[in-house]
């Protein structure tokens, strides 16, 4: 009997310990459940943050891709525009160069055609001259001989024609000069001028060319055709070698310049002549005095 209470006491003690252990375990389980629940909440929060972060990353990536695409597109478009502008510029330049070359080619062709046509015309005139000369048709020969340009003919043609052409032109120049002198002696100045001009057209260097120029210039001056006289006097200065003739021609040139609306140049020449003290210095001073008197009369009026 005495052993049972002891066993009961031990059993009771074990039951209490078991109960306490059960309560402790239950508390631990509850605490663990709370911890697990806390972990779940934190995991959910982290999951949401991760989702938000992922969305943000995706948005950033998308924005970056979009910006990069825009920049690349902009650069590509600008590059394309620059390339297109350069291509257009090159095309325009090439078109202009082509147009210029076409114009030059047309000009060269036209010039070549004109040269060929002119040479053919000169060759025809040369043949016509020889034929007219053979027929003793002086007028026809004279009409064509002026068109015979030796620079446009071949060496053979020049060798065959030069002697005939030169001799004919010299003869015709002398004949026109003779006729002009005869007309001048009969006071037919207009006709004489035409003959003098015809003689000098035939030849600038025939035997009486200097005399023809002198008489032509002075006759034109006498008729008051000062512009034409000036041209002849200037030509005389190119060909004349006689100092006395040149001195006279210089005075008449100044005289004509004053009356041909080239007064300043004429007065300057007259002043030079008057100061030089030559044969025409007195005449030059007289002309200058008359001009001053005319100017003074005009001013007073």
Secondary structure as the mmCIF struct_conf table of DSSP 4:
data_model
#
loop_
_struct_conf.conf_type_id
_struct_conf.id
_struct_conf.beg_label_comp_id
_struct_conf.beg_label_asym_id
_struct_conf.beg_label_seq_id
_struct_conf.end_label_comp_id
_struct_conf.end_label_asym_id
_struct_conf.end_label_seq_id
HELX_RH_AL_P HELX_RH_AL_P1 UNK A 2 UNK A 134
TURN_TY1_P TURN_TY1_P1 UNK A 135 UNK A 136
HELX_RH_AL_P HELX_RH_AL_P2 UNK A 138 UNK A 145
TURN_TY1_P TURN_TY1_P2 UNK A 146 UNK A 147
HELX_RH_3T_P HELX_RH_3T_P1 UNK A 150 UNK A 152
BEND BEND1 UNK A 153 UNK A 153
HELX_RH_AL_P HELX_RH_AL_P3 UNK A 155 UNK A 185
TURN_TY1_P TURN_TY1_P3 UNK A 186 UNK A 187
HELX_RH_AL_P HELX_RH_AL_P4 UNK A 189 UNK A 202
BEND BEND2 UNK A 204 UNK A 206
TURN_TY1_P TURN_TY1_P4 UNK A 207 UNK A 208
HELX_RH_AL_P HELX_RH_AL_P5 UNK A 209 UNK A 222
TURN_TY1_P TURN_TY1_P5 UNK A 223 UNK A 224
HELX_RH_AL_P HELX_RH_AL_P6 UNK A 226 UNK A 239
HELX_RH_AL_P HELX_RH_AL_P7 UNK A 243 UNK A 259
TURN_TY1_P TURN_TY1_P6 UNK A 260 UNK A 261
HELX_RH_AL_P HELX_RH_AL_P8 UNK A 263 UNK A 276
TURN_TY1_P TURN_TY1_P7 UNK A 277 UNK A 277
BEND BEND3 UNK A 278 UNK A 278
TURN_TY1_P TURN_TY1_P8 UNK A 279 UNK A 280
HELX_RH_AL_P HELX_RH_AL_P9 UNK A 281 UNK A 300
#
